[in-house]
Amino acid sequence: MLLYDMTSAMNPRRVRIFLAEKGLSIPTCQVDGLKHENTQPAFLEKNSLGKVPVLELDDGTLLTESIAICRYLEALHPQRPLFGRTALEQAQVEMWTRRLEFEIVMPIITNFRHTGQYWIGRSPQEPLCGEYYQARAFEAFEWLDRELAGKEFIAADHYTIADIVAQCGFLVGKATGTRIPPELKELTRWYSAMVARPTARA
Ligand SMILES: N[C@@H](CCC(=O)N[C@@H](CS)C(=O)NCC(=O)O)C(=O)O
């Protein structure tokens, strides 16, 4: 297997943390976004969308989408489960992962696309759109703060892919000006615990 990775990017980080939590390691090939390597024909043959991560299997099969890659790895290495243990837990993890993708990650990333240096010349930028999505992100942070009251983890009584999705999203928010406000105590507590995990810098 070979993982096409981009060190500073959010979605490959999900896979790296997932692997680290499982105690697994896979050879990686770095794709340099600043040098536009992801939009060159050689990489577009791996992923026609020009995005990382991509997992290339030994028979040449290509898997894209961070969550699909993690699901594949979970099926190969079920211990310790990160997508839920029981039918109900699996549904709850899926529920939370989708809620977090749409409510938390999407507005953070959309703000970054419309305001970040990296996207100049790569994607049309509309500052008002950036402001709009940042405001939506902060509303969603308040919602998640309320949801986290009394909970150690987001979706279950243990760490799951839902926590990984959220922590990677908040890391982008931190780097791009959409930080967790300190008055959101539950969210701040949860995030501090996530970034203190030994796998957080994978
Ligand atoms: N839904 C995809 C999103 C992949 C994605 O957007 N990757 C970003 C990095 S976090 C990327 O490759 N960006 C490079 C670019 O578009 O220039 C996934 O979960 O893997």
The ligand as an SDF file (V2000), in Angstrom:
LIG
                    3D

 20 19  0  0  0  0  0  0  0  0999 V2000
  -13.6860   14.6370    0.7060 N   0  0  0  0  0  0  0  0  0  0  0  0
  -12.2780   14.4540    0.4480 C   0  0  0  0  0  0  0  0  0  0  0  0
  -11.6460   15.8330    0.4020 C   0  0  0  0  0  0  0  0  0  0  0  0
  -10.2150   15.8110   -0.0970 C   0  0  0  0  0  0  0  0  0  0  0  0
   -9.6140   17.2100   -0.0900 C   0  0  0  0  0  0  0  0  0  0  0  0
  -10.3250   18.2170   -0.1980 O   0  0  0  0  0  0  0  0  0  0  0  0
   -8.2780   17.2650    0.0640 N   0  0  0  0  0  0  0  0  0  0  0  0
   -7.5970   18.5300    0.0850 C   0  0  0  0  0  0  0  0  0  0  0  0
   -6.5880   18.5400    1.2240 C   0  0  0  0  0  0  0  0  0  0  0  0
   -7.3690   18.5620    2.8060 S   0  0  0  0  0  0  0  0  0  0  0  0
   -6.8000   18.7280   -1.1780 C   0  0  0  0  0  0  0  0  0  0  0  0
   -6.3160   17.7880   -1.7620 O   0  0  0  0  0  0  0  0  0  0  0  0
   -6.6020   19.9900   -1.5640 N   0  0  0  0  0  0  0  0  0  0  0  0
   -5.6920   20.3280   -2.5830 C   0  0  0  0  0  0  0  0  0  0  0  0
   -6.2670   21.2900   -3.5360 C   0  0  0  0  0  0  0  0  0  0  0  0
   -7.5000   21.2050   -3.7800 O   0  0  0  0  0  0  0  0  0  0  0  0
   -5.4810   22.0970   -4.0610 O   0  0  0  0  0  0  0  0  0  0  0  0
  -11.6600   13.5570    1.5230 C   0  0  0  0  0  0  0  0  0  0  0  0
  -12.2510   13.4330    2.6170 O   0  0  0  0  0  0  0  0  0  0  0  0
  -10.6130   12.9410    1.3020 O   0  0  0  0  0  0  0  0  0  0  0  0
  1  2  1  0
  2  3  1  0
  2 18  1  0
  3  4  1  0
  4  5  1  0
  5  6  2  0
  5  7  1  0
  7  8  1  0
  8  9  1  0
  8 11  1  0
  9 10  1  0
 11 12  2  0
 11 13  1  0
 13 14  1  0
 14 15  1  0
 15 16  2  0
 15 17  1  0
 18 19  2  0
 18 20  1  0
M  END
$$$$
